[in-house]
Amino acid sequence: MIETHILKLDPPYQIIHAGGEVGLHIATLVVTKESETEDGKYAIETHSHPVVSLVSKVFNTIGEAGKMFSSGEYSEGIIWNKVELPDVDTFCMEGTRAISLDLLNWVYAGALGGNTRGHLLRLGNIIRGLKRLGVGIELPFGSKKDMKELNRVELDIDDSCADKFPPTIDGGNNFCHFWLEYDGNVDHAVEELSFQATEYVENVFPAEWKVAFKFFAEDERLKPIAEKLNQRDFHYERVNCCPEEEV
């Protein structure tokens, strides 16, 4: 027998993340399954799925979010049926105006590490989801516009648990984080790390800043990757603005 019921939550709600999606946790769908065991007894299996809204009814003054709310098109009551509560990350409470870049990096790094299907996880989607809920990113750089010194990226390979997990490339600094499972394919690693660098430049740093990533690797296996990455130009002019940033 399977039973379901909705537990409605009270505001202020939490802003949560899972698999690159961001939402306002407004309720929880509880699914309970009762089954009989071989010895004639019974077991209860319970699953808890977040029910989210993509726009805050209260804090909806940023760009597209305000338009969605005023037109009555805000998304409410979406069930993350492939995600359970223990799988979500909590960014902040509704009404928070900005989160730290450290917190964003921590969540993004965890999401990259759990990205076992091999598709590229867009940091931009996470940031746009936060903006829809009125949350910005607090940068620790002050007024510094030249990021060359701050973006020295150290690449390292972790194969300490090779019998359980594939080797991984970790890299970054205090402001950015890069991660991928490494199958030995240099070109694939270069493309994916380039994608991640572009996501930071286009979505995190102010559009007028010129950001230079410089990759280094002590491990001989990773030096060809660092060399190829350093041949690429990460001084992008941001032209694909989020809807919230259109002028």
Disulfide bonds with the S-S distance in Angstrom:
none
